[in-house]
Amino acid sequence: MKITVLGAGAWGTALAISLASKNQVILWGRNQSAMEAAQIARENQHYLPGFPLPENLQASADFDLALRHVLDDGLLIIASSVSGLRPILQQCKSYPLKNVVWLCKGFEETSRLLPHQVVKQELGDQIPAGALSGPSFAQEVAQGLPCALTIASSSAELCQIVVDAAHSPNLRIYSSDDVVGVEVGGAVKNILAIATGVADGLGLGLNARAALMTRGLAEISRLCTALGGRLETLMGLTGVGDLILTCTGNLSRNRKVGLALAEGKSLETIIQELGHVAEGVRCAQAVKALAQELKIDMPITEAVASVLFEQVAARDMIERLLSRNAKMESI
């Protein structure tokens, strides 16, 4: 199959490498010099150094070439951040696309929309489209270590296309029709990873981490059902699976943000040192506002947003959560 991946960051590059084992793949990035260097060196030295690009993978900054590659029943995969999704979709509008998948996790900061809602606004609802999500670190996927993802779409045909294109011994692809549940799980877990990073950075122990993750899952569940998603989806890869990985894995960017906050570093310094997008930062404000609008109790999310944007100290955030009144445990 012909596949184009728009976005040559670490995750887009890693997935392109995996897909190129049995597909013809173009990896597009907007930085022409970086893409030319990647094509010549056969390695994305800026975002994913140390992992060679397979023979079936072409790196290019030619947007028209990348889009025309997939016009005849090919698969377009958008590997941008949530903030970059709408601009890329607007570039795609003039092409007669048939199958569109996105990898980003979060809510659009200004509109508080989930990615599938942004896609619908820009491309309409006639194109088969879906979210590919799940617990996945780019370095491990590029290395060929085992990983499992979920493709979520209302189109069973698109789900099968993605399974046929991506499923392999090291990359298992499951299907779901609960796009909302998959996207909410992928979005909010990033915020919770910041919270667990703070707790770990302050040396509060494994018990505290487990408590934050569990009560964080309750917050995801409240928002998920309020937006029309299904609870059982959160028991799968894109809920519990992604939550566990992002909150505990040392490769997690959002966890790194929390660890740095616990050290007392400013958000500006953290972002500069990280050098990559940490979606939980951008997502926190949007989810906090959405929860308030829907009258949903999300205290961990609110606490993280207060540290990120209201200059509340990380230790004070934890004390606020611990001082909450006792109540019955429930979702």
C-alpha positions as CSV (number, residue, x, y, z in Angstrom):
1,M,0.0,0.0,0.0
2,K,1.0,3.6,-0.6
3,I,1.2,5.6,2.7
4,T,2.2,9.1,3.4
5,V,3.1,10.3,6.9
6,L,2.8,14.0,7.4
7,G,5.0,15.0,10.2
8,A,8.6,13.9,10.6
9,G,8.9,14.2,14.4
10,A,10.0,11.2,16.5
11,W,6.6,9.4,16.5
12,G,5.9,10.1,12.8
13,T,9.3,8.8,11.8
14,A,9.1,5.7,14.0
15,L,5.7,4.7,12.6
16,A,6.9,5.4,9.1
17,I,9.9,3.1,9.7
18,S,7.6,0.3,10.9
19,L,5.1,0.7,8.0
20,A,7.9,0.7,5.4
21,S,8.5,-3.0,6.2
22,K,5.7,-3.9,3.8
23,N,4.5,-0.6,2.3
24,Q,5.7,2.2,0.1
25,V,6.0,5.2,2.5
26,I,6.7,8.9,2.1
27,L,7.7,10.7,5.3
28,W,7.0,14.4,4.8
29,G,8.4,17.2,6.9
30,R,8.2,21.0,6.3
31,N,11.9,21.6,7.0
32,Q,13.4,21.1,3.5
33,S,17.1,21.0,4.6
34,A,16.3,18.5,7.4
35,M,14.3,16.2,5.0
36,E,17.1,16.4,2.4
37,A,19.6,15.4,5.0
38,A,17.4,12.5,6.2
39,Q,17.0,11.3,2.7
40,I,20.8,11.4,2.1
41,A,21.9,10.0,5.5
42,R,18.9,7.6,5.6
43,E,18.3,8.7,9.2
44,N,16.2,11.5,10.9
45,Q,19.2,12.8,12.8
46,H,17.2,15.6,14.5
47,Y,14.2,13.8,15.9
48,L,15.1,10.1,15.9
49,P,18.8,9.6,15.5
50,G,20.2,6.1,15.4
51,F,17.4,4.5,13.5
52,P,18.0,3.9,9.8
53,L,15.3,4.6,7.3
54,P,14.3,1.5,5.3
55,E,14.6,1.3,1.5
56,N,10.8,1.7,1.0
57,L,10.8,5.0,2.9
58,Q,11.4,8.3,1.1
59,A,11.9,11.5,3.2
60,S,10.6,14.6,1.4
61,A,9.6,18.2,2.0
62,D,7.5,18.3,-1.2
63,F,3.9,18.5,0.1
64,D,2.3,18.0,-3.3
65,L,4.4,14.9,-3.9
66,A,3.5,13.5,-0.5
67,L,-0.3,14.0,-1.1
68,R,-0.3,12.7,-4.7
69,H,1.4,9.5,-3.5
70,V,-1.8,8.5,-1.7
71,L,-4.6,9.7,-4.0
72,D,-5.3,6.2,-5.4
73,D,-6.7,4.5,-2.4
74,G,-3.6,5.1,-0.3
75,L,-3.5,6.0,3.4
76,L,-2.7,9.4,4.7
77,I,-1.4,9.6,8.3
78,I,-1.1,13.0,10.0
79,A,1.6,12.9,12.7
80,S,1.4,16.5,13.9
81,S,0.7,17.8,17.3
82,V,-2.9,18.8,18.1
83,S,-2.1,22.4,17.5
84,G,-0.7,21.6,14.1
85,L,-3.6,19.4,13.0
86,R,-5.9,22.1,11.6
87,P,-3.2,23.9,9.6
88,I,-2.2,20.6,7.9
89,L,-5.8,19.7,7.2
90,Q,-6.3,23.0,5.6
91,Q,-3.4,22.3,3.3
92,C,-5.0,18.9,2.4
93,K,-8.4,20.3,1.4
94,S,-7.6,20.7,-2.3
95,Y,-6.7,17.0,-2.7
96,P,-9.4,14.2,-3.2
97,L,-8.3,12.1,-0.2
98,K,-10.0,8.8,0.7
99,N,-8.4,7.5,3.9
100,V,-7.2,9.8,6.7
101,V,-5.7,8.9,10.1
102,W,-4.2,11.1,12.8
103,L,-1.8,10.2,15.7
104,C,-2.1,13.4,17.9
105,K,-3.6,13.1,21.4
106,G,-5.3,16.0,23.1
107,F,-7.9,18.8,22.8
108,E,-7.4,21.8,20.5
109,E,-6.4,24.5,23.0
110,T,-8.6,27.4,21.7
111,S,-11.7,25.5,20.6
112,R,-11.5,22.6,23.2
113,L,-12.4,20.2,20.3
114,L,-11.1,16.6,20.0
115,P,-9.1,15.8,16.9
116,H,-12.0,14.0,15.1
117,Q,-14.1,17.2,15.6
118,V,-11.4,19.3,14.0
119,V,-11.1,16.9,11.1
120,K,-14.9,17.0,10.6
121,Q,-14.8,20.8,10.5
122,E,-12.1,20.9,8.0
123,L,-12.7,17.9,5.7
124,G,-16.4,17.1,6.4
125,D,-17.6,13.7,7.3
126,Q,-17.6,12.0,3.9
127,I,-13.9,10.9,4.0
128,P,-13.2,7.7,6.0
129,A,-11.2,8.9,9.0
130,G,-9.9,7.7,12.3
131,A,-7.5,8.0,15.3
132,L,-4.6,5.6,15.7
133,S,-3.7,5.6,19.4
134,G,-2.3,3.5,22.2
135,P,0.7,3.0,24.5
136,S,3.7,3.7,22.3
137,F,7.1,5.2,22.7
138,A,8.7,6.2,19.4
139,Q,12.1,4.8,20.1
140,E,10.8,1.3,20.9
141,V,8.6,1.2,17.8
142,A,11.5,2.3,15.6
143,Q,13.6,-0.4,17.3
144,G,11.0,-3.1,16.4
145,L,10.1,-3.9,20.0
146,P,6.5,-5.2,20.5
147,C,3.7,-2.6,20.6
148,A,-0.1,-2.7,20.3
149,L,-2.3,0.2,19.0
150,T,-6.0,0.8,18.3
151,I,-7.5,2.3,15.2
152,A,-10.8,4.0,16.1
153,S,-13.2,5.0,13.4
154,S,-16.9,4.8,12.4
155,S,-15.7,3.2,9.2
156,A,-15.1,-0.5,9.4
157,E,-13.4,-0.4,6.0
158,L,-10.9,2.2,7.2
159,C,-10.1,0.1,10.3
160,Q,-9.4,-2.9,8.0
161,I,-7.2,-0.8,5.7
162,V,-5.1,0.3,8.7
163,V,-4.9,-3.2,10.1
164,D,-3.8,-4.6,6.7
165,A,-1.2,-1.8,6.3
166,A,0.3,-1.7,9.8
167,H,-0.3,-5.1,11.6
168,S,2.9,-7.1,11.9
169,P,4.5,-9.5,14.4
170,N,5.9,-6.5,16.4
171,L,3.0,-4.0,15.9
172,R,-0.5,-5.4,16.7
173,I,-3.4,-3.3,15.6
174,Y,-6.8,-3.5,17.2
175,S,-10.0,-1.8,16.1
176,S,-12.7,0.2,17.8
177,D,-15.7,2.3,16.8
178,D,-15.5,4.5,19.9
179,V,-13.5,7.5,18.6
180,V,-14.5,9.7,21.5
181,G,-13.4,7.2,24.2
182,V,-10.1,6.5,22.4
183,E,-9.3,10.2,22.0
184,V,-10.3,11.3,25.5
185,G,-8.2,8.5,27.0
186,G,-5.2,9.6,24.9
187,A,-5.6,13.2,25.8
188,V,-6.2,13.2,29.6
189,K,-3.5,10.6,30.4
190,N,-0.9,13.2,29.4
191,I,-2.1,15.5,32.1
192,L,-2.0,12.7,34.7
193,A,1.5,11.8,33.6
194,I,2.6,15.4,34.6
195,A,0.9,14.8,38.0
196,T,2.6,11.5,38.6
197,G,5.9,13.0,37.5
198,V,5.5,15.7,40.2
199,A,4.7,13.1,42.8
200,D,7.7,10.9,41.9
201,G,10.0,14.0,41.7
202,L,8.9,14.9,45.3
203,G,9.7,11.4,46.4
204,L,6.2,10.6,47.5
205,G,6.5,6.9,46.7
206,L,4.8,4.2,44.6
207,N,1.7,4.2,46.7
208,A,1.1,7.9,45.8
209,R,1.7,7.2,42.1
210,A,-0.8,4.3,42.1
211,A,-3.4,6.5,43.8
212,L,-2.9,9.4,41.3
213,M,-3.2,7.0,38.4
214,T,-6.3,5.3,39.7
215,R,-8.1,8.5,40.7
216,G,-6.9,10.0,37.4
217,L,-8.6,7.2,35.5
218,A,-11.8,8.2,37.3
219,E,-11.4,11.7,36.0
220,I,-10.9,10.3,32.4
221,S,-14.0,8.2,32.8
222,R,-16.2,11.2,33.9
223,L,-15.1,13.3,30.9
224,C,-15.3,10.4,28.5
225,T,-18.9,9.5,29.3
226,A,-20.0,13.2,29.4
227,L,-18.7,13.5,25.9
228,G,-20.4,10.3,24.6
229,G,-17.6,7.8,24.9
230,R,-17.8,4.3,26.5
231,L,-16.3,3.3,29.8
232,E,-15.2,-0.1,28.4
233,T,-12.9,1.6,25.9
234,L,-10.9,3.0,28.8
235,M,-10.2,-0.5,30.0
236,G,-8.2,-1.1,26.8
237,L,-5.0,0.1,25.2
238,T,-6.0,3.7,24.7
239,G,-7.2,4.1,28.3
240,V,-5.5,2.0,31.0
241,G,-2.7,0.9,28.7
242,D,-1.6,4.4,27.6
243,L,-2.1,5.7,31.2
244,I,0.3,3.2,32.7
245,L,2.9,3.7,30.0
246,T,2.9,7.5,30.1
247,C,2.8,7.8,33.9
248,T,5.5,5.3,34.6
249,G,7.8,5.2,31.5
250,N,11.0,7.2,31.7
251,L,10.7,8.0,28.0
252,S,7.4,10.0,28.6
253,R,7.8,13.7,27.8
254,N,4.8,14.6,30.1
255,R,6.3,12.6,33.0
256,K,9.5,14.5,32.4
257,V,7.6,17.8,32.7
258,G,6.3,16.7,36.1
259,L,9.7,15.7,37.3
260,A,11.1,19.1,36.3
261,L,8.2,20.9,38.0
262,A,9.1,19.1,41.2
263,E,12.6,20.5,40.9
264,G,11.2,24.0,40.9
265,K,11.9,24.7,37.2
266,S,9.8,27.2,35.3
267,L,7.5,26.0,32.5
268,E,9.5,28.1,30.0
269,T,12.7,26.4,31.1
270,I,11.2,22.9,31.0
271,I,9.9,23.3,27.5
272,Q,13.2,24.8,26.2
273,E,15.1,21.9,27.7
274,L,12.7,19.2,26.5
275,G,13.0,20.3,22.9
276,H,9.8,18.4,22.0
277,V,6.0,19.0,22.4
278,A,4.5,17.7,25.6
279,E,0.8,17.6,24.8
280,G,-0.3,17.5,28.4
281,V,0.9,21.1,28.9
282,R,-1.3,22.4,26.1
283,C,-4.1,20.1,27.0
284,A,-4.4,20.9,30.7
285,Q,-6.0,24.3,30.3
286,A,-8.5,23.1,27.7
287,V,-9.6,20.1,29.8
288,K,-9.9,22.2,32.9
289,A,-12.2,24.7,31.1
290,L,-14.2,21.9,29.6
291,A,-14.7,20.1,32.9
292,Q,-15.9,23.4,34.5
293,E,-18.3,23.9,31.6
294,L,-19.7,20.4,31.9
295,K,-19.6,20.6,35.7
296,I,-17.3,17.5,36.0
297,D,-15.1,17.1,39.1
298,M,-11.5,16.8,37.8
299,P,-9.3,17.8,40.8
300,I,-6.0,16.4,39.5
301,T,-6.4,18.1,36.2
302,E,-7.2,21.4,37.9
303,A,-4.2,21.0,40.2
304,V,-1.8,20.4,37.2
305,A,-3.2,23.4,35.4
306,S,-2.7,25.5,38.5
307,V,1.0,24.6,38.6
308,L,1.6,25.0,34.9
309,F,-0.2,28.4,34.5
310,E,-1.0,29.9,37.9
311,Q,2.5,29.7,39.5
312,V,1.3,27.3,42.2
313,A,4.2,25.4,43.6
314,A,4.3,21.7,42.9
315,R,4.4,20.7,46.6
316,D,1.4,22.9,47.2
317,M,-0.5,21.1,44.4
318,I,0.0,17.8,46.1
319,E,-1.0,19.2,49.5
320,R,-4.2,20.5,48.0
321,L,-5.1,17.1,46.6
322,L,-4.3,15.4,49.9
323,S,-6.3,17.9,51.9
324,R,-9.6,17.1,50.0
325,N,-12.4,15.8,52.1
326,A,-12.8,12.0,52.3
327,K,-15.7,10.5,50.3
328,M,-17.0,7.3,48.8
329,E,-14.8,6.0,46.0
330,S,-16.7,6.2,42.7
331,I,-16.3,7.3,39.1
